[in-house]
Amino acid sequence: MKVVILAGGLGSRLSEETELKPKPMVEIGGKPILWHIMKIYSYYGFNDFVILLGYKGYVIKEYFANYYMHQSDITINLKYNETQILNNHSEPWRISLIDTGMDSMTGGRIKRIKDYINKETFLLTYGDGVSNINISNLVSFHQANKKLLTVSSVQPEGRWGALEINDQNEVISFQEKQKGDGQWVNAGFFVCEPEIMDYIEGDSTIFEKGPLERLAKDKQLVTYKHSGFWSPMDTIKDKKVLDQLIYSKKAPWMLWENAAGKINGKKSIQTVNA
């Protein structure tokens, strides 16, 4: 089952970081958030990725084309034009990097890779959010409900504390950053049947508007409620929070770090001739 990741947006609210790189390449804990998202799926055995490029897509291409260089220590022998990779931590990933246009909307980007899906069920998510969602359970839920699209939903934490106030303006109770107002919001992490392509008109289609609205109207949209950790990276503040979770070794989505005996990849020494 392929994993499709939307990675073409501008990321304007992270302009301090995205002037030189696309949003999915903004680093948390020293690695692009895109890498973290791929590791989440890989932990559950999904290793065939289709990444939808747009803004500065060449940066993502360069990163994966030179993945060993980015991830490993190296020795360079200039005399023999030879590079030795000393500690290669390879990933079992197959990655298709598809240019879906600078100005395409989310739906348009998805429509452009219709031929890559080969009429098969596929996974889909955004390139800027992490979660400890159980992907295997998500897929099982989708298969059991037999709808065209499953969207994961969460109740995000409120941004401010809540006050309960009486008629004398006395604070009766205070709760810091409680869960949201009872609403469930789109968290990405979709499971899609190929027929959803029929709901997308073209490059200007915003996936979250027309297509999802029509799928809901046709009773072909169901949600998988996730009550665990989920966080987007929309602002510098979000990035700093995610960084801190990683550096304090409290990042809930990094399941691979805590999996006893489960190591994706192997150490090796590899020689590359330039």
CYANA upper distance limits for C-alpha pairs under 8 A (distance plus 0.5 A):
  1 MET  CA     46 PHE  CA      7.31
  1 MET  CA     48 ASP  CA      7.53
  1 MET  CA    120 GLU  CA      8.01
  1 MET  CA    121 THR  CA      7.10
  1 MET  CA    122 PHE  CA      6.02
  1 MET  CA    123 LEU  CA      7.61
  2 LYS  CA     46 PHE  CA      7.72
  2 LYS  CA     47 ASN  CA      8.05
  2 LYS  CA     48 ASP  CA      5.53
  2 LYS  CA     49 PHE  CA      6.18
  2 LYS  CA     50 VAL  CA      7.41
  2 LYS  CA    117 ILE  CA      7.91
  2 LYS  CA    121 THR  CA      8.34
  2 LYS  CA    122 PHE  CA      5.65
  2 LYS  CA    123 LEU  CA      6.61
  3 VAL  CA     41 TYR  CA      8.37
  3 VAL  CA     46 PHE  CA      7.59
  3 VAL  CA     47 ASN  CA      8.05
  3 VAL  CA     48 ASP  CA      6.59
  3 VAL  CA     49 PHE  CA      5.22
  3 VAL  CA     50 VAL  CA      6.53
  3 VAL  CA    122 PHE  CA      6.60
  3 VAL  CA    123 LEU  CA      5.11
  3 VAL  CA    124 LEU  CA      6.25
  3 VAL  CA    125 THR  CA      8.40
  4 VAL  CA     49 PHE  CA      6.41
  4 VAL  CA     50 VAL  CA      5.19
  4 VAL  CA     51 ILE  CA      6.31
  4 VAL  CA     52 LEU  CA      7.76
  4 VAL  CA    122 PHE  CA      7.69
  4 VAL  CA    123 LEU  CA      6.39
  4 VAL  CA    124 LEU  CA      5.10
  4 VAL  CA    125 THR  CA      7.02
  5 ILE  CA     49 PHE  CA      7.97
  5 ILE  CA     50 VAL  CA      6.85
  5 ILE  CA     51 ILE  CA      5.40
  5 ILE  CA     52 LEU  CA      6.56
  5 ILE  CA    124 LEU  CA      6.29
  5 ILE  CA    125 THR  CA      5.66
  5 ILE  CA    126 TYR  CA      6.09
  5 ILE  CA    127 GLY  CA      6.29
  6 LEU  CA     51 ILE  CA      6.86
  6 LEU  CA     52 LEU  CA      5.61
  6 LEU  CA     53 LEU  CA      7.75
  6 LEU  CA    106 THR  CA      7.77
  6 LEU  CA    109 ARG  CA      8.13
  6 LEU  CA    124 LEU  CA      8.25
  6 LEU  CA    125 THR  CA      6.89
  6 LEU  CA    126 TYR  CA      5.38
  6 LEU  CA    127 GLY  CA      5.88
  7 ALA  CA     22 PRO  CA      8.03
  7 ALA  CA     23 LYS  CA      7.92
  7 ALA  CA     24 PRO  CA      6.48
  7 ALA  CA     51 ILE  CA      6.94
  7 ALA  CA     52 LEU  CA      5.85
  7 ALA  CA     53 LEU  CA      5.82
  7 ALA  CA     54 GLY  CA      7.43
  7 ALA  CA    126 TYR  CA      7.41
  7 ALA  CA    127 GLY  CA      5.60
  8 GLY  CA     22 PRO  CA      7.68
  8 GLY  CA     52 LEU  CA      6.64
  8 GLY  CA     53 LEU  CA      4.96
  8 GLY  CA     54 GLY  CA      4.27
  8 GLY  CA     55 TYR  CA      5.67
  8 GLY  CA     56 LYS  CA      8.32
  8 GLY  CA     57 GLY  CA      7.44
  8 GLY  CA    100 THR  CA      8.13
  8 GLY  CA    101 GLY  CA      8.47
  8 GLY  CA    102 MET  CA      7.74
  9 GLY  CA     22 PRO  CA      7.76
  9 GLY  CA     23 LYS  CA      7.65
  9 GLY  CA     54 GLY  CA      7.00
  9 GLY  CA     55 TYR  CA      6.51
 10 LEU  CA     18 THR  CA      7.81
 10 LEU  CA     22 PRO  CA      7.08
 10 LEU  CA     23 LYS  CA      7.28
 10 LEU  CA     55 TYR  CA      6.48
 11 GLY  CA     15 SER  CA      7.20
 11 GLY  CA     18 THR  CA      6.86
 11 GLY  CA     22 PRO  CA      7.60
 11 GLY  CA     23 LYS  CA      5.79
 11 GLY  CA    234 ASP  CA      8.00
 12 SER  CA     18 THR  CA      7.73
 13 ARG  CA    234 ASP  CA      6.81
 13 ARG  CA    235 THR  CA      6.20
 14 LEU  CA     18 THR  CA      6.41
 14 LEU  CA     23 LYS  CA      7.95
 14 LEU  CA    234 ASP  CA      7.16
 14 LEU  CA    235 THR  CA      5.86
 14 LEU  CA    236 ILE  CA      6.60
 15 SER  CA     19 GLU  CA      6.12
 17 GLU  CA     21 LYS  CA      7.43
 17 GLU  CA     23 LYS  CA      8.09
 17 GLU  CA     26 VAL  CA      7.01
 18 THR  CA     22 PRO  CA      5.93
 18 THR  CA     23 LYS  CA      6.19
 18 THR  CA     26 VAL  CA      7.75
 20 LEU  CA     56 LYS  CA      8.43
 21 LYS  CA     25 MET  CA      6.79
 21 LYS  CA     26 VAL  CA      7.64
 21 LYS  CA     56 LYS  CA      6.68
 21 LYS  CA     59 VAL  CA      7.00
 22 PRO  CA     26 VAL  CA      7.59
 22 PRO  CA     55 TYR  CA      6.54
 22 PRO  CA     56 LYS  CA      6.14
 22 PRO  CA     57 GLY  CA      7.48
 22 PRO  CA     59 VAL  CA      7.88
 22 PRO  CA     60 ILE  CA      8.36
 23 LYS  CA    127 GLY  CA      8.14
 23 LYS  CA    128 ASP  CA      7.48
 24 PRO  CA     32 PRO  CA      6.87
 24 PRO  CA     33 ILE  CA      6.08
 24 PRO  CA     34 LEU  CA      5.44
 24 PRO  CA    127 GLY  CA      5.67
 24 PRO  CA    128 ASP  CA      6.16
 25 MET  CA     31 LYS  CA      8.49
 25 MET  CA     32 PRO  CA      5.02
 25 MET  CA     33 ILE  CA      6.68
 25 MET  CA     34 LEU  CA      6.67
 25 MET  CA     59 VAL  CA      8.42
 25 MET  CA     60 ILE  CA      7.49
 26 VAL  CA     31 LYS  CA      8.30
 26 VAL  CA     32 PRO  CA      5.68
 26 VAL  CA     33 ILE  CA      6.67
 27 GLU  CA     31 LYS  CA      5.22
 27 GLU  CA     32 PRO  CA      4.49
 27 GLU  CA     33 ILE  CA      6.17
 28 ILE  CA     32 PRO  CA      6.64
 28 ILE  CA     33 ILE  CA      6.51
 28 ILE  CA    239 LYS  CA      7.07
 28 ILE  CA    240 LYS  CA      8.46
 28 ILE  CA    242 LEU  CA      6.94
 28 ILE  CA    243 ASP  CA      5.59
 28 ILE  CA    246 ILE  CA      8.22
 29 GLY  CA    242 LEU  CA      8.34
 29 GLY  CA    243 ASP  CA      5.71
 29 GLY  CA    246 ILE  CA      6.31
 29 GLY  CA    247 TYR  CA      7.19
 31 LYS  CA     35 TRP  CA      7.09
 31 LYS  CA     36 HIS  CA      7.95
 32 PRO  CA     36 HIS  CA      7.32
 33 ILE  CA     37 ILE  CA      6.83
 33 ILE  CA    127 GLY  CA      7.81
 33 ILE  CA    128 ASP  CA      6.96
 33 ILE  CA    129 GLY  CA      8.14
 33 ILE  CA    130 VAL  CA      8.38
 34 LEU  CA     38 MET  CA      6.78
 34 LEU  CA    127 GLY  CA      6.18
 34 LEU  CA    128 ASP  CA      7.49
 35 TRP  CA     39 LYS  CA      6.66
 36 HIS  CA     40 ILE  CA      6.86
 36 HIS  CA    130 VAL  CA      7.81
 36 HIS  CA    254 MET  CA      8.14
 37 ILE  CA     41 TYR  CA      7.20
 37 ILE  CA    127 GLY  CA      7.72
 37 ILE  CA    129 GLY  CA      7.85
 37 ILE  CA    130 VAL  CA      6.59
 38 MET  CA     42 SER  CA      6.53
 38 MET  CA     47 ASN  CA      8.34
 38 MET  CA     49 PHE  CA      8.48
 39 LYS  CA     43 TYR  CA      6.46
 39 LYS  CA    254 MET  CA      8.44
 39 LYS  CA    256 TRP  CA      8.05
 40 ILE  CA     44 TYR  CA      7.58
 40 ILE  CA    131 SER  CA      8.48
 40 ILE  CA    132 ASN  CA      8.22
 40 ILE  CA    253 TRP  CA      7.49
 40 ILE  CA    254 MET  CA      7.62
 40 ILE  CA    255 LEU  CA      7.82
 40 ILE  CA    256 TRP  CA      8.25
 41 TYR  CA     45 GLY  CA      7.12
 41 TYR  CA     46 PHE  CA      5.76
 41 TYR  CA     47 ASN  CA      7.48
 41 TYR  CA    135 ILE  CA      7.44
 42 SER  CA     46 PHE  CA      5.33
 42 SER  CA     47 ASN  CA      5.74
 42 SER  CA     93 TRP  CA      8.45
 43 TYR  CA    255 LEU  CA      7.83
 43 TYR  CA    256 TRP  CA      6.67
 43 TYR  CA    264 ASN  CA      8.47
 44 TYR  CA    134 ASN  CA      8.46
 44 TYR  CA    135 ILE  CA      6.96
 44 TYR  CA    136 SER  CA      6.96
 47 ASN  CA     92 PRO  CA      6.86
 47 ASN  CA     93 TRP  CA      5.30
 47 ASN  CA     94 ARG  CA      6.78
 48 ASP  CA     93 TRP  CA      6.47
 48 ASP  CA     94 ARG  CA      5.35
 48 ASP  CA     95 ILE  CA      6.69
 49 PHE  CA     93 TRP  CA      7.72
 49 PHE  CA     94 ARG  CA      6.54
 49 PHE  CA     95 ILE  CA      5.27
 49 PHE  CA     96 SER  CA      6.64
 50 VAL  CA     95 ILE  CA      6.41
 50 VAL  CA     96 SER  CA      5.19
 50 VAL  CA     97 LEU  CA      6.57
 50 VAL  CA     98 ILE  CA      7.59
 51 ILE  CA     95 ILE  CA      7.75
 51 ILE  CA     96 SER  CA      6.65
 51 ILE  CA     97 LEU  CA      5.51
 51 ILE  CA     98 ILE  CA      6.60
 52 LEU  CA     97 LEU  CA      6.94
 52 LEU  CA     98 ILE  CA      5.70
 52 LEU  CA     99 ASP  CA      6.71
 52 LEU  CA    100 THR  CA      6.48
 52 LEU  CA    109 ARG  CA      7.06
 52 LEU  CA    110 ILE  CA      8.20
 53 LEU  CA     57 GLY  CA      5.45
 53 LEU  CA     97 LEU  CA      7.28
 53 LEU  CA     98 ILE  CA      6.19
 53 LEU  CA     99 ASP  CA      5.19
 53 LEU  CA    100 THR  CA      6.11
 53 LEU  CA    101 GLY  CA      7.71
 54 GLY  CA     99 ASP  CA      6.45
 54 GLY  CA    100 THR  CA      6.29
 54 GLY  CA    101 GLY  CA      5.63
 54 GLY  CA    102 MET  CA      5.11
 54 GLY  CA    103 ASP  CA      8.00
 54 GLY  CA    104 SER  CA      8.34
 55 TYR  CA    101 GLY  CA      8.46
 55 TYR  CA    102 MET  CA      6.03
 56 LYS  CA     60 ILE  CA      8.18
 57 GLY  CA     61 LYS  CA      6.99
 57 GLY  CA     99 ASP  CA      7.62
 58 TYR  CA     62 GLU  CA      6.52
 59 VAL  CA     63 TYR  CA      6.71
 60 ILE  CA     64 PHE  CA      6.98
 61 LYS  CA     65 ALA  CA      6.44
 61 LYS  CA     97 LEU  CA      7.29
 62 GLU  CA     66 ASN  CA      6.54
 63 TYR  CA     67 TYR  CA      6.12
 63 TYR  CA     70 HIS  CA      7.65
 66 ASN  CA     70 HIS  CA      6.92
 67 TYR  CA     71 GLN  CA      6.62
 68 TYR  CA     72 SER  CA      6.16
 68 TYR  CA     85 ILE  CA      7.77
 68 TYR  CA     88 ASN  CA      7.01
 68 TYR  CA     89 HIS  CA      8.41
 68 TYR  CA     90 SER  CA      8.09
 69 MET  CA     73 ASP  CA      7.87
 69 MET  CA     74 ILE  CA      7.72
 69 MET  CA     85 ILE  CA      8.03
 71 GLN  CA     88 ASN  CA      7.81
 71 GLN  CA     89 HIS  CA      7.73
 72 SER  CA     85 ILE  CA      6.93
 72 SER  CA     86 LEU  CA      7.17
 72 SER  CA     87 ASN  CA      6.04
 72 SER  CA     88 ASN  CA      6.14
 72 SER  CA     89 HIS  CA      7.76
 73 ASP  CA     85 ILE  CA      6.67
 73 ASP  CA     86 LEU  CA      5.95
 73 ASP  CA     87 ASN  CA      6.58
 73 ASP  CA     88 ASN  CA      8.46
 74 ILE  CA     83 THR  CA      7.29
 74 ILE  CA     84 GLN  CA      6.02
 74 ILE  CA     85 ILE  CA      5.07
 74 ILE  CA     86 LEU  CA      5.92
 74 ILE  CA     87 ASN  CA      8.40
 75 THR  CA     83 THR  CA      6.27
 75 THR  CA     84 GLN  CA      5.53
 75 THR  CA     85 ILE  CA      7.10
 75 THR  CA     86 LEU  CA      7.72
 76 ILE  CA     81 ASN  CA      8.10
 76 ILE  CA     82 GLU  CA      6.48
 76 ILE  CA     83 THR  CA      4.99
 76 ILE  CA     84 GLN  CA      6.81
 77 ASN  CA     81 ASN  CA      6.35
 77 ASN  CA     82 GLU  CA      5.62
 77 ASN  CA     83 THR  CA      6.64
 78 LEU  CA     82 GLU  CA      7.06
 81 ASN  CA    273 ASN  CA      6.84
 81 ASN  CA    274 ALA  CA      6.44
 82 GLU  CA    271 THR  CA      7.56
 82 GLU  CA    272 VAL  CA      6.50
 82 GLU  CA    273 ASN  CA      5.19
 82 GLU  CA    274 ALA  CA      6.57
 83 THR  CA    271 THR  CA      6.28
 83 THR  CA    272 VAL  CA      5.62
 83 THR  CA    273 ASN  CA      6.70
 83 THR  CA    274 ALA  CA      7.73
 84 GLN  CA    269 ILE  CA      7.46
 84 GLN  CA    270 GLN  CA      6.18
 84 GLN  CA    271 THR  CA      4.84
 84 GLN  CA    272 VAL  CA      6.60
 85 ILE  CA    268 SER  CA      8.49
 85 ILE  CA    269 ILE  CA      6.03
 85 ILE  CA    270 GLN  CA      5.51
 85 ILE  CA    271 THR  CA      6.62
 85 ILE  CA    272 VAL  CA      8.11
 86 LEU  CA    268 SER  CA      7.34
 86 LEU  CA    269 ILE  CA      5.31
 86 LEU  CA    270 GLN  CA      7.29
 87 ASN  CA    267 LYS  CA      6.06
 87 ASN  CA    268 SER  CA      6.16
 87 ASN  CA    269 ILE  CA      6.52
 88 ASN  CA    266 LYS  CA      7.59
 88 ASN  CA    267 LYS  CA      5.68
 88 ASN  CA    268 SER  CA      5.80
 88 ASN  CA    269 ILE  CA      6.98
 88 ASN  CA    270 GLN  CA      7.93
 89 HIS  CA    265 GLY  CA      6.14
 89 HIS  CA    266 LYS  CA      6.00
 89 HIS  CA    267 LYS  CA      5.88
 89 HIS  CA    268 SER  CA      8.02
 90 SER  CA    264 ASN  CA      7.96
 90 SER  CA    265 GLY  CA      5.27
 90 SER  CA    266 LYS  CA      6.70
 90 SER  CA    267 LYS  CA      8.06
 91 GLU  CA    264 ASN  CA      6.44
 91 GLU  CA    265 GLY  CA      5.62
 92 PRO  CA    264 ASN  CA      7.50
 92 PRO  CA    265 GLY  CA      7.12
 98 ILE  CA    113 ILE  CA      8.25
100 THR  CA    104 SER  CA      7.31
100 THR  CA    108 GLY  CA      8.34
100 THR  CA    109 ARG  CA      5.76
100 THR  CA    112 ARG  CA      6.86
101 GLY  CA    109 ARG  CA      8.03
103 ASP  CA    203 ASP  CA      8.35
104 SER  CA    108 GLY  CA      5.91
104 SER  CA    109 ARG  CA      6.43
104 SER  CA    203 ASP  CA      5.28
104 SER  CA    204 SER  CA      6.45
104 SER  CA    205 THR  CA      8.47
105 MET  CA    109 ARG  CA      6.75
105 MET  CA    203 ASP  CA      6.35
105 MET  CA    204 SER  CA      5.87
105 MET  CA    205 THR  CA      6.27
105 MET  CA    206 ILE  CA      5.78
105 MET  CA    207 PHE  CA      8.03
106 THR  CA    110 ILE  CA      6.96
106 THR  CA    205 THR  CA      7.43
106 THR  CA    206 ILE  CA      5.77
106 THR  CA    207 PHE  CA      5.86
106 THR  CA    208 GLU  CA      8.34
107 GLY  CA    111 LYS  CA      6.68
107 GLY  CA    200 ILE  CA      6.57
107 GLY  CA    202 GLY  CA      7.69
107 GLY  CA    203 ASP  CA      7.29
107 GLY  CA    204 SER  CA      7.91
107 GLY  CA    205 THR  CA      5.44
107 GLY  CA    206 ILE  CA      5.37
107 GLY  CA    207 PHE  CA      4.52
107 GLY  CA    208 GLU  CA      8.22
107 GLY  CA    211 PRO  CA      8.34
108 GLY  CA    112 ARG  CA      6.79
108 GLY  CA    200 ILE  CA      7.60
108 GLY  CA    201 GLU  CA      8.01
108 GLY  CA    202 GLY  CA      5.48
108 GLY  CA    203 ASP  CA      4.11
108 GLY  CA    204 SER  CA      6.45
108 GLY  CA    205 THR  CA      5.98
108 GLY  CA    206 ILE  CA      7.64
108 GLY  CA    207 PHE  CA      8.17
109 ARG  CA    113 ILE  CA      7.64
109 ARG  CA    203 ASP  CA      7.14
110 ILE  CA    114 LYS  CA      7.58
110 ILE  CA    197 MET  CA      8.22
111 LYS  CA    197 MET  CA      6.40
111 LYS  CA    200 ILE  CA      6.99
111 LYS  CA    201 GLU  CA      8.44
111 LYS  CA    202 GLY  CA      7.27
111 LYS  CA    203 ASP  CA      8.16
113 ILE  CA    117 ILE  CA      7.22
114 LYS  CA    118 ASN  CA      7.73
114 LYS  CA    119 LYS  CA      8.46
114 LYS  CA    194 PRO  CA      8.31
114 LYS  CA    197 MET  CA      7.49
115 ASP  CA    119 LYS  CA      8.48
117 ILE  CA    121 THR  CA      8.27
117 ILE  CA    122 PHE  CA      7.67
117 ILE  CA    194 PRO  CA      7.74
119 LYS  CA    193 GLU  CA      8.34
119 LYS  CA    194 PRO  CA      5.69
119 LYS  CA    195 GLU  CA      8.36
120 GLU  CA    193 GLU  CA      7.17
120 GLU  CA    194 PRO  CA      6.37
121 THR  CA    191 VAL  CA      7.76
121 THR  CA    192 CYS  CA      6.14
121 THR  CA    193 GLU  CA      5.07
121 THR  CA    194 PRO  CA      6.46
122 PHE  CA    191 VAL  CA      6.48
122 PHE  CA    192 CYS  CA      5.81
122 PHE  CA    193 GLU  CA      7.02
122 PHE  CA    194 PRO  CA      7.96
123 LEU  CA    189 PHE  CA      7.62
123 LEU  CA    190 PHE  CA      6.23
123 LEU  CA    191 VAL  CA      5.11
123 LEU  CA    192 CYS  CA      6.57
124 LEU  CA    188 GLY  CA      7.82
124 LEU  CA    189 PHE  CA      6.31
124 LEU  CA    190 PHE  CA      5.43
124 LEU  CA    191 VAL  CA      6.69
124 LEU  CA    192 CYS  CA      7.65
125 THR  CA    188 GLY  CA      5.42
125 THR  CA    189 PHE  CA      5.10
125 THR  CA    190 PHE  CA      6.48
126 TYR  CA    188 GLY  CA      6.56
126 TYR  CA    189 PHE  CA      7.98
128 ASP  CA    232 PRO  CA      6.33
128 ASP  CA    233 MET  CA      6.00
128 ASP  CA    234 ASP  CA      7.99
129 GLY  CA    230 TRP  CA      7.79
129 GLY  CA    231 SER  CA      6.12
129 GLY  CA    232 PRO  CA      4.54
129 GLY  CA    233 MET  CA      6.38
130 VAL  CA    230 TRP  CA      6.32
130 VAL  CA    231 SER  CA      6.11
130 VAL  CA    232 PRO  CA      6.97
130 VAL  CA    253 TRP  CA      6.92
131 SER  CA    228 GLY  CA      8.17
131 SER  CA    229 PHE  CA      5.84
131 SER  CA    230 TRP  CA      4.70
131 SER  CA    231 SER  CA      6.94
131 SER  CA    252 PRO  CA      7.78
131 SER  CA    253 TRP  CA      5.54
132 ASN  CA    228 GLY  CA      7.06
132 ASN  CA    229 PHE  CA      6.10
132 ASN  CA    230 TRP  CA      7.31
132 ASN  CA    252 PRO  CA      6.36
132 ASN  CA    253 TRP  CA      4.70
132 ASN  CA    254 MET  CA      8.02
132 ASN  CA    255 LEU  CA      7.84
133 ILE  CA    138 LEU  CA      8.41
133 ILE  CA    226 HIS  CA      7.10
133 ILE  CA    228 GLY  CA      7.36
133 ILE  CA    229 PHE  CA      7.85
133 ILE  CA    230 TRP  CA      8.29
133 ILE  CA    253 TRP  CA      8.26
134 ASN  CA    138 LEU  CA      6.78
135 ILE  CA    139 VAL  CA      6.71
136 SER  CA    140 SER  CA      6.78
137 ASN  CA    141 PHE  CA      6.55
138 LEU  CA    142 HIS  CA      6.79
138 LEU  CA    152 SER  CA      8.49
138 LEU  CA    191 VAL  CA      8.26
138 LEU  CA    224 TYR  CA      7.17
139 VAL  CA    143 GLN  CA      6.73
139 VAL  CA    191 VAL  CA      7.21
140 SER  CA    144 ALA  CA      6.64
141 PHE  CA    145 ASN  CA      6.81
141 PHE  CA    224 TYR  CA      7.70
142 HIS  CA    146 LYS  CA      6.80
142 HIS  CA    147 LYS  CA      7.49
142 HIS  CA    149 LEU  CA      8.11
142 HIS  CA    150 THR  CA      6.42
142 HIS  CA    191 VAL  CA      7.19
143 GLN  CA    147 LYS  CA      8.38
145 ASN  CA    222 VAL  CA      8.24
147 LYS  CA    193 GLU  CA      8.47
147 LYS  CA    219 LYS  CA      8.41
147 LYS  CA    220 GLN  CA      5.38
147 LYS  CA    221 LEU  CA      6.66
147 LYS  CA    222 VAL  CA      7.35
148 LEU  CA    192 CYS  CA      6.48
148 LEU  CA    193 GLU  CA      5.50
148 LEU  CA    194 PRO  CA      8.36
148 LEU  CA    195 GLU  CA      7.32
148 LEU  CA    196 ILE  CA      7.01
148 LEU  CA    215 LEU  CA      8.39
148 LEU  CA    220 GLN  CA      5.79
148 LEU  CA    221 LEU  CA      6.99
149 LEU  CA    190 PHE  CA      7.53
149 LEU  CA    191 VAL  CA      6.32
149 LEU  CA    192 CYS  CA      5.19
149 LEU  CA    193 GLU  CA      6.79
149 LEU  CA    196 ILE  CA      7.83
149 LEU  CA    215 LEU  CA      8.29
149 LEU  CA    220 GLN  CA      6.84
149 LEU  CA    221 LEU  CA      5.57
149 LEU  CA    222 VAL  CA      6.99
150 THR  CA    190 PHE  CA      5.94
150 THR  CA    191 VAL  CA      5.60
150 THR  CA    192 CYS  CA      7.04
150 THR  CA    221 LEU  CA      6.39
150 THR  CA    222 VAL  CA      5.43
150 THR  CA    223 THR  CA      5.82
150 THR  CA    224 TYR  CA      7.20
151 VAL  CA    186 ASN  CA      7.35
151 VAL  CA    187 ALA  CA      7.91
151 VAL  CA    188 GLY  CA      6.78
151 VAL  CA    189 PHE  CA      6.89
151 VAL  CA    190 PHE  CA      5.06
151 VAL  CA    191 VAL  CA      7.24
151 VAL  CA    221 LEU  CA      7.96
151 VAL  CA    222 VAL  CA      6.93
151 VAL  CA    223 THR  CA      5.30
151 VAL  CA    224 TYR  CA      6.66
152 SER  CA    186 ASN  CA      6.81
152 SER  CA    187 ALA  CA      5.94
152 SER  CA    188 GLY  CA      6.33
152 SER  CA    189 PHE  CA      6.11
152 SER  CA    190 PHE  CA      6.63
152 SER  CA    223 THR  CA      5.93
152 SER  CA    224 TYR  CA      5.11
152 SER  CA    225 LYS  CA      6.38
152 SER  CA    226 HIS  CA      7.15
153 SER  CA    184 TRP  CA      6.14
153 SER  CA    185 VAL  CA      5.69
153 SER  CA    186 ASN  CA      5.38
153 SER  CA    187 ALA  CA      5.52
153 SER  CA    188 GLY  CA      7.98
153 SER  CA    223 THR  CA      6.81
153 SER  CA    224 TYR  CA      6.57
153 SER  CA    225 LYS  CA      5.48
153 SER  CA    226 HIS  CA      6.45
154 VAL  CA    184 TRP  CA      5.73
154 VAL  CA    185 VAL  CA      5.98
154 VAL  CA    186 ASN  CA      7.35
154 VAL  CA    187 ALA  CA      6.62
154 VAL  CA    225 LYS  CA      6.61
154 VAL  CA    226 HIS  CA      5.88
154 VAL  CA    227 SER  CA      6.71
154 VAL  CA    230 TRP  CA      7.88
155 GLN  CA    179 LYS  CA      6.92
155 GLN  CA    180 GLY  CA      6.20
155 GLN  CA    182 GLY  CA      7.42
155 GLN  CA    183 GLN  CA      6.77
155 GLN  CA    184 TRP  CA      5.44
155 GLN  CA    185 VAL  CA      6.80
155 GLN  CA    227 SER  CA      7.75
156 PRO  CA    179 LYS  CA      6.57
156 PRO  CA    180 GLY  CA      6.08
156 PRO  CA    184 TRP  CA      8.35
156 PRO  CA    185 VAL  CA      8.07
156 PRO  CA    230 TRP  CA      8.19
157 GLU  CA    177 LYS  CA      6.67
157 GLU  CA    178 GLN  CA      6.44
157 GLU  CA    179 LYS  CA      4.86
157 GLU  CA    180 GLY  CA      5.95
158 GLY  CA    177 LYS  CA      5.36
158 GLY  CA    178 GLN  CA      5.98
158 GLY  CA    179 LYS  CA      5.92
158 GLY  CA    180 GLY  CA      5.56
159 ARG  CA    177 LYS  CA      6.28
160 TRP  CA    176 GLU  CA      7.23
160 TRP  CA    177 LYS  CA      5.66
160 TRP  CA    178 GLN  CA      8.43
161 GLY  CA    174 PHE  CA      7.43
161 GLY  CA    175 GLN  CA      6.03
161 GLY  CA    176 GLU  CA      4.50
161 GLY  CA    177 LYS  CA      5.15
161 GLY  CA    178 GLN  CA      7.32
162 ALA  CA    174 PHE  CA      6.25
162 ALA  CA    175 GLN  CA      5.73
162 ALA  CA    176 GLU  CA      6.79
162 ALA  CA    177 LYS  CA      7.54
162 ALA  CA    178 GLN  CA      7.76
163 LEU  CA    171 VAL  CA      6.97
163 LEU  CA    172 ILE  CA      8.03
163 LEU  CA    173 SER  CA      6.48
163 LEU  CA    174 PHE  CA      5.31
163 LEU  CA    175 GLN  CA      7.24
164 GLU  CA    171 VAL  CA      6.23
164 GLU  CA    172 ILE  CA      5.85
164 GLU  CA    173 SER  CA      5.68
164 GLU  CA    174 PHE  CA      6.98
165 ILE  CA    169 ASN  CA      6.07
165 ILE  CA    170 GLU  CA      5.98
165 ILE  CA    171 VAL  CA      5.07
165 ILE  CA    172 ILE  CA      6.05
165 ILE  CA    173 SER  CA      7.95
166 ASN  CA    170 GLU  CA      6.03
166 ASN  CA    171 VAL  CA      7.18
166 ASN  CA    172 ILE  CA      7.18
187 ALA  CA    230 TRP  CA      8.05
192 CYS  CA    196 ILE  CA      7.42
195 GLU  CA    199 TYR  CA      8.23
196 ILE  CA    200 ILE  CA      7.68
196 ILE  CA    211 PRO  CA      8.30
199 TYR  CA    210 GLY  CA      8.33
199 TYR  CA    211 PRO  CA      5.62
199 TYR  CA    214 ARG  CA      7.94
199 TYR  CA    215 LEU  CA      8.20
200 ILE  CA    205 THR  CA      6.87
200 ILE  CA    207 PHE  CA      7.78
200 ILE  CA    210 GLY  CA      8.38
200 ILE  CA    211 PRO  CA      6.48
201 GLU  CA    205 THR  CA      6.68
205 THR  CA    209 LYS  CA      8.45
205 THR  CA    210 GLY  CA      7.79
206 ILE  CA    210 GLY  CA      7.29
206 ILE  CA    211 PRO  CA      8.16
207 PHE  CA    211 PRO  CA      5.99
207 PHE  CA    212 LEU  CA      6.96
208 GLU  CA    212 LEU  CA      5.98
208 GLU  CA    213 GLU  CA      8.07
209 LYS  CA    213 GLU  CA      6.37
210 GLY  CA    214 ARG  CA      6.53
211 PRO  CA    215 LEU  CA      6.57
212 LEU  CA    216 ALA  CA      6.60
212 LEU  CA    221 LEU  CA      7.93
213 GLU  CA    217 LYS  CA      6.73
214 ARG  CA    218 ASP  CA      6.61
215 LEU  CA    219 LYS  CA      6.68
215 LEU  CA    220 GLN  CA      5.55
215 LEU  CA    221 LEU  CA      6.00
216 ALA  CA    220 GLN  CA      6.28
216 ALA  CA    221 LEU  CA      5.49
216 ALA  CA    222 VAL  CA      8.43
229 PHE  CA    252 PRO  CA      7.11
229 PHE  CA    253 TRP  CA      7.84
231 SER  CA    238 ASP  CA      8.42
232 PRO  CA    238 ASP  CA      7.69
233 MET  CA    238 ASP  CA      5.61
233 MET  CA    239 LYS  CA      6.22
234 ASP  CA    238 ASP  CA      6.79
234 ASP  CA    239 LYS  CA      8.25
235 THR  CA    239 LYS  CA      6.94
236 ILE  CA    240 LYS  CA      6.71
237 LYS  CA    241 VAL  CA      6.80
238 ASP  CA    242 LEU  CA      6.81
239 LYS  CA    243 ASP  CA      6.58
240 LYS  CA    244 GLN  CA      6.61
241 VAL  CA    245 LEU  CA      6.82
242 LEU  CA    246 ILE  CA      6.88
242 LEU  CA    251 ALA  CA      7.94
243 ASP  CA    247 TYR  CA      6.71
244 GLN  CA    248 SER  CA      6.45
245 LEU  CA    249 LYS  CA      6.62
245 LEU  CA    250 LYS  CA      5.42
245 LEU  CA    251 ALA  CA      5.28
246 ILE  CA    250 LYS  CA      6.44
246 ILE  CA    251 ALA  CA      5.50
254 MET  CA    258 ASN  CA      7.98
255 LEU  CA    259 ALA  CA      6.84
256 TRP  CA    262 LYS  CA      7.69
256 TRP  CA    263 ILE  CA      8.02
259 ALA  CA    263 ILE  CA      8.42
